[in-house]
Amino acid sequence: MLAALLFAVPVMGQAQDDSATIDDLSIDMIRSAENVTLEEFLWIKRPIVVFADSPADPRYVQQMQYLTSDLNALDLRDVVIITDTNPSERSSARIALRPRGFMLAIIDKDGGVKQRKPLPWSVREISRAIDKMPTRQQEIQDRTEESPRG
């Protein structure tokens, strides 16, 4: 399923030579909800969960295009993308978040659901929402303090 999605979604830009390739990031960052629990990402990653009743849902297709268009920006923010397009499987994410049809959920590292959206969001909108989170603000501050001053 993931391989088919990667070929179906056009990549808008190429990764730089010194960063991971889009394919490498996709394999690490995009996971099926049937194989994961949200708890395993506590204090490690920020899950973005994309729900739909079918992988053919136009909102799901558009959301995945948005997300895969700038995986580097999401990787910088410690994001993992979890997809669930099979309501009958009742994944742990689906049980916890109870979506109806398409839904995008942004979860912080502390496990709190910070945003629920009924329509696709661009990486820019998602990045802005994440950058406003207190845990992300602290990460930015910590990096600034650690970086050498010249």
N, C-alpha and C positions, 0 to 999 in steps of 0.2 A: 504494500500500500504506500509506504513512504517513498520508495523508489519511483513508483508511478507518479506520485505527487511532485517529486522533484523534477521529473521530465516534463510534466504538464505545466508547471509554473515557470514563466520566463524569469530569468535572473536579470535585474535591471543594471547591475554594475559588477565589475570584477573586483575581487579582493586584491589588496596590494601584496607584493611579493613577500613582505615581512610578516604578514598576518596569515591566519588560517584561510584555506580556500572555502568557498561557499559550500561545496559538498561536505567537507570536513565539519563545518559548523552545523550543517543540516543534520548530519548523523548524530551529533552530540546534543543538539538543541531541540530537535523535534521528536517527540515521543508519543506513542499511543497511550491513551488513558487506561487501556486494559492491562498494561504491564507496570503501572506505577501507582503509588499512593501520594497524596499531597504531603503527608507527614515526612516523607523521605527528603524533602527539599527544605525543611525548616532550617532557618539561619544559614542556608547554603545558596539557594537560588530563589528567584522570583518567578513562580509559575504564571504563565499566561495560558488560560484554558479556553480552547475554542470548541464550542458545542454546536452540533447541527443534527438534524434527524436523518441526514443523508450526505455523503461526500459530494453529491451533485447539487446541493443547495447553493444557489448563486452567491449568497452572502458568505458562505463558508469558503467558496472558491476565491472570492475577492479578498477575504481576510487573509487567507494563506498567501495570496500574491503580495499583499501589503507586507506581511511579516517576512517573507523570504526575500523581499526587495532590499532589505537593509539588516541582514543578520548581524553584521558587525556592531551596529548601534545597540542592538539588543544584547549581544554578548558582553559588551562593555558594562551593561547594567545587570549582569548575572541573571539573565532571563533563560528559562526553559519553556518551550512551547509544548503544551499537552493538547492533543486532539481527541475528540470523542464524537464520532458520527454514527454510532450504533446504539440507540436508546434501549434496545432489548438486552444488551449485555449488562447494563446496570453497573458501570464502573464505580469505584469508590469516589471519584471526582463527581460523577453524575449524582450519586446518592447525597453527597455533601452539599452540592451547589444547586441541585434541583432546577435545571434549566427547562425552559419550554421552547422548543425549536432552537433557532440560532441564538447563541449567547457568547459573548466574550467576557471573561472574568480575569481581572488582574489581581494577583495575590502577592503580598509583600513577604519578605523573608521571615517575618514573625508569624506567618500563617493567616494573617487577617486579610479578608477580601476587601480590597480598596476600591474597586470599580466593577460594575456589571453593566454591560452595554448590549442593547438589542440589535445594533447595526455594526458593521465593520469599522474599525478605527485604523488610521495610518500609523506607521512607526513613529512619526513625529508626535502625534497625539499621545501615543502610549509612552514615549520617552519623556514627554513633559509631565505626564501623570506620575511616572516613577520618580522623576527628579524632584518632585515636590514632597515625596515621602520622607519622614524623619530618618529612617534607616539609610536611605540613599544620601540625604544631606550629610549625615555623619560620615559615610564612606568618602564623600567628596572632600570633606574637611580633613579626614585622616590622611588621605592621599596628598593633600596640599601641605600638610605639616610634615609628612615624611619625605617629600621631594627636596632635593638639595637646592639650596639658595645660591644664586651666583652673583 
